[in-house]
Amino acid sequence: MQVRVLGPVRMCAGGDETALEGTKPRALLAALVLGRGSVVPDSRLIALLWGDDAPATVTAQLCTYVSRLRRRLGPGIQLVRRRPGYVLHTGESSVDLYEFERLAGLGQDAFRAGRYGPAAERLRSALALWSGPALADATTFLREAAEPGLNEARTAALECRIDADLAQGEHAGVVSELTDLVARYPLRERFRAQLMTALYRSERQGDALAVFHSARRLLDEELGVSPGRSLMLTHQAVLSGELAFRDAASPPALHPVTAAGR
């Protein structure tokens, strides 16, 4: 059995998709997956499925959704009642979120150890598990609660993968990708520092400095703050010529890629 939450919520067995009709059944499955083998209380499940507008019969409805989901689960997955809630044991089944976290963690460990090729490979494999916005067809309540943590984990893995690429001298190959990422995440300073590095090493020092000045203006106008330490150090390195590729990169301060879901 395969369970997917990094995109539309799906269950598949033997290549055939198991129907989960409606946002609440999908949200129930995803919320239990995000519990990572721990008990998810009834109150939490109710909030993630109904928000603040739960009906008077919500306890009975939750039991009904649980029973329907249990009937659709494969033999390797157990949905167990354990007060004050429910716990999902996935066993040997494949869960894209768990595999993403495993591969991304291995990739970050490899990067810290200076093994940039394996780091990039594992991080690419982790990122390839995403098939769109996480929890795309679950309830709004679940997405609002879980999306920020999931997206942060994905972005941290992407940042580390790009660092691994830069450490291997692949600066020319990431300029276009980083340009798009800076446009999509204008306040994410790490992407700007990476773009400055890639541009400088591609003999585009002027463009690298322009990226910094654009960031400084944006941060001042939007937030009233100055660039952070990493971006300032990258700017100084451009000016002093210290960003030349030297067959290695200084590992950034990496954030754990485990996505908070509760």
N, C-alpha and C positions, 0 to 999 in steps of 0.2 A: 504494500500500500504506500502511495505517495501522498503527502499532504503539502499543499502550497499556500503560503500566505504573502509571499513577496511578489505581489501582483494581485490578480483576482484570486479569491479564496477557492481552492479546488481540492478534491480528493480523487485519486486515480488508482485503479487496480488492474494490472495486466494490460495497461495501455488504454483501458476504458474508463471514462470519467463517471464518477458516482454523483448523481444529481443532488444538489443542495439548493433547493428553490427558496428564494426569499433572503432578504438581508439578515434577518435575525438568526436563522440556522447557520449561516456563514459566519456571522459575528460570534456565535457561541463556540463554534469550532476554533476560530482564530483566537478567541480569548483564552480558551483552554490550552492551546499551543503556546501562547505567550506566558502561560503559567509555568512552563518548563518543568513539569512533573510535580509541581506543588499544588496544594489545594487553592482553588479560586473560590472565594466565598459567594454564597447566593447573592448577597447584597451587591457585590462587585459585578457579577454577571448581569443582574437586573439593571444596574446603572449603565452598563455597556450596551445592553440591548434596547432598553426603553428610555434611558435618560431620567429626567425628573418627572416624566409623565407616565409612570407605570400604572396600569389598570388595577382595579381591586382584586382581580383574579390572577395577578402576576405570578404568584407562587405556583399555581396549577399550570399556568401557561409555560413557565420555565421547565417544570417536570415533563410536560408534553414535548417540548423541543429537545430535551435531553434524551427522552425515550426514542424519538425519531432519529436523532443523530446516532445513538447507540446501535440501532438496527442497521445503519448504513456503514458502520465502521468495519474494517476488515478484521480477520481473526487475530492479527498481530497487535491490535490496538484495543486498550481497555479504558472505558469511561466509568469511573468508580465514584460512588457516592461516599464522601467522607466529610462529615459535618465539621465546619458549617457550610460546606460547598461541595465541589466536585474536583476530581483530579483526572487528568488524561495521561495514561501511560502508553507511549508510542512504540516501545520495544525496539525491534529491528527495522521498523518502517522508516522510510525516508521522509524527512521534514526539511524543506528548503531553508527555513530560518536557522535551524540547528546546524545544517551543513555550511551555510554562509558563515556563521559565527566561528565554526571550527576552522574552516579554510582561511578566513581573514585573520584569525589569531595566529595560525601557523605562518602566514605571510608576514605579519608584523614581527613575529619572533625571528624569522629568517632575515628580515631587514636589519633588525638590531644586531644580529650576528654577522652582518656584512655579506650575507649570501643574497645578492640582489637579484640574480636570475631566478632562483627558486621563489624568492619573495614575490616578484612580479607575476610569475606563473600562478602561484596559489591565489594571489589577490584577484587576478583576472578570472580565475575559475569561480571565486566567491561572488564577484560582481555579476558574472554571467547567469547566476541563479535568479536574478531579479528579472521579472517579465513585465514590469510596469510599476506604477505607484502601489505601495504595499496596501493590502486590505482594501483593494479598489472597490469591491462590491459588498463590503460589510456595512454596518450601521455608521452613521455620522459620529455617534458617541464613541465608538471604538476607535475610529480613525483619529479623532481629536485627541484621544488619550494615548494612543500608541505610535502614531505616525512620527511625531518629533524624534523620539528615541530611535526608531528604525531608520529614519532618514539620516540622522547624525551618524549612526553606525556605518551606513552605506557611504556617506561622504568621507568619513575618516579612512575607510578602506581605499577609497578612490585616491585620496591624498597620498596615502602610503604607496600605492601602486605607481603613482606618478613620480614620487621620490625615488622609487626603485628604478624606474625608467631613466630618470636623470642621472642616477648613479652609474648607469651603464653607458652613458654617452648618447642617449637617444633623444637629445634635446630638440632636434629638428622635427622629430616625429610627434612631439606632444604640443607644439606651439598652437596648432589649430584647435585641438581639443581644449587646451587651457584658455584660449581666447573665448571659446563658447562658455566655458565654466565661469569665467570672470563675469561675463555678461549675465549669466543666470544667477550667480551668487555674488553680487557686487560688493557685499560687505564681508565676504570670506577672505581674510587677508592671506591665508596660506596659499590659496590658488594664485593670488596676485604675486606673491613672492616666488612661486614656482614659475609663473609666466615670465617674470623678470629674469630669472635664472636661465630659462630656455632661450629667451630672446638674446641675452648677452652672449651666451655660448654659440648662438647662431650669427654672431657678428652684427647684432642689431642693438648696440648700446643705447642709441637715442630712443628707440622704441621701448626699451626696458625702463629708462628713466621716465618716459611719458606715462607708463603704467603706474609708476610710483606717484607721480604728481597728480594723476587722475584720482588715485585712491585717497591721497591726502585731502584733496578738495571735497570729495564725496563724504569722507568721514567727518570733516569739519562742518559741512552744510547739513548733513543728515543727523549727526549725533553730537556735534560739538566736541569731538575728541581728536587726538592726534593718532597717527599710525602706531601700531603696537611694536613691541621690541623686535619680533622676527622680521617684519617688513622694514623697519628702520635699519636693521643689520644688513639686510639684503641690499638696500639702497646704498649703504656705505661700501659694501663689497663691490657693487657695480662701479662706484666712483674710484675705488682704489685698485680695481682690476683683480680682485681676489676670487671672482666667481668662475675663473677658467676651469674647464674640466680637468680633473686630476685623477681619473680612474677610481674615484671614490666620492662619497657624499657624507656630510655630517648628518646623522640621523636626527630628524626633528623630534620634538616631544610628542610621542604618539598617544592617542586616546584609545582606551579599550573599545573594541568593536561590538561588545555585547549590547544588544538593543534592549532598552528598558521597556517592559511591557506591562508592568503592574504598578 
